Amino acid sequence: MNRNVWLLFTCQALVNAAGISQVAMSALIGYSLSPDKTLATVPYALQMLGTMAASIPAGIIFARLGRRVGFMVGATAMLLGTLTYFVGVWRGDFLLYCLGSLPMGVGFGIGQHYRFAASEVARPQARARAIALVMAGGVVSAILGPELVKHTKELAGPVLFLGTYACLALLPLVSLVLIAFIELPPAPPRVASPTPLRVLMGRPAFVTAVIAGLVGYGTMNLIMAATPLQMMLCGFGVDQSTDVIRAHAIAMFAPGFVTGRLIQRFGVHRVIVTGGLLCLGCAAFSLAEPTQVHFMLALALLGLGWNFMFVGATALLATAHDAGERVRAQAANDFIVFTTVTITAFTSGALQNHSGWVVVNASVVPPVLVAMGLVLWHRATHARRAALA
């Protein structure tokens, strides 16, 4: 892979390190600051709302000003969010802490386009591998994020996690420097009569990719966001739940080094369906005896399932449009996917508090089965069309 892909890999690692740190902290901070404990996951949900809200504006920025400007806007937004979190924790202000989630989410949402940029700087035959490799930057995040939380959570004395946010502010600053050195394609030329969005979104490959992506990400997010709370209720501490989140994050991103090759060898449809089976395995395994090992193994299955479904969906999406349609299709895809992720983030804490851990896990089974069925249908349809061509 070329130098640009590795720089994108590093930028993705920095974005995800901040995101994984938030997963480890936000529900616990929300639980401690909010008078209503059912609102514990609202800060994380608002971050996902910011991610969703950024999808369409990000597409416009990328289309008119290019990738570099867009990524710099994202890094700046993440810096603003981190500093707002810092002040919210320092003052013990739940509303201010929630406010930081919006710019943080915008930065995280724009950062999700690093995977799309990877497909643009790589050779056509290497696009799936480039996408998977950039997403594998999360392996660094899986180590950096949780370790940062564990070693800095008491850095500022009695105010838990204050020092962590001071350190997290450095990550988007490093990203801003790296972005300046990436050779990115210019903004695409404006098309006089662009393909209508409803036509882009009506293509079978687009629909299948979106459903696979939103189910994979939504399933992962619903269970992951509730896990620190469930572990706290089972008597585990911050360090133990952070270790589980780290194992989960490694399982999410480490396969990225080989997922692209698996897609090339076995086909994107088989990889997505395998991811669905792994997510179902997590839902079943989560109901076992509540030990740290069981939580860790269940979340590892969930992370691996997410990787296969989401990377596979991204690779499938790349086949659904041409270069002139790329940015609009990607923006529409991310808007739909992160709308679902936002809903799961808002409902995760309430579902956990009102209905319990069993219901959280059982609720993911029907959508995963539907997504797997749709992917298999698309594979069969695609094979028939290829045979007739």
Secondary structure as GFF3:
##gff-version 3
##sequence-region A 1 389
A	DSSP	alpha_helix	3	33	.	.	.	ID=ss1
A	DSSP	three_ten_helix	37	39	.	.	.	ID=ss2
A	DSSP	alpha_helix	42	65	.	.	.	ID=ss3
A	DSSP	alpha_helix	67	91	.	.	.	ID=ss4
A	DSSP	alpha_helix	94	111	.	.	.	ID=ss5
A	DSSP	alpha_helix	114	121	.	.	.	ID=ss6
A	DSSP	three_ten_helix	124	126	.	.	.	ID=ss7
A	DSSP	alpha_helix	127	135	.	.	.	ID=ss8
A	DSSP	alpha_helix	138	152	.	.	.	ID=ss9
A	DSSP	alpha_helix	162	168	.	.	.	ID=ss10
A	DSSP	alpha_helix	170	179	.	.	.	ID=ss11
A	DSSP	alpha_helix	197	202	.	.	.	ID=ss12
A	DSSP	alpha_helix	204	233	.	.	.	ID=ss13
A	DSSP	alpha_helix	238	253	.	.	.	ID=ss14
A	DSSP	alpha_helix	256	266	.	.	.	ID=ss15
A	DSSP	alpha_helix	268	285	.	.	.	ID=ss16
A	DSSP	alpha_helix	292	317	.	.	.	ID=ss17
A	DSSP	three_ten_helix	323	325	.	.	.	ID=ss18
A	DSSP	alpha_helix	326	354	.	.	.	ID=ss19
A	DSSP	alpha_helix	357	362	.	.	.	ID=ss20
A	DSSP	alpha_helix	365	388	.	.	.	ID=ss21
###
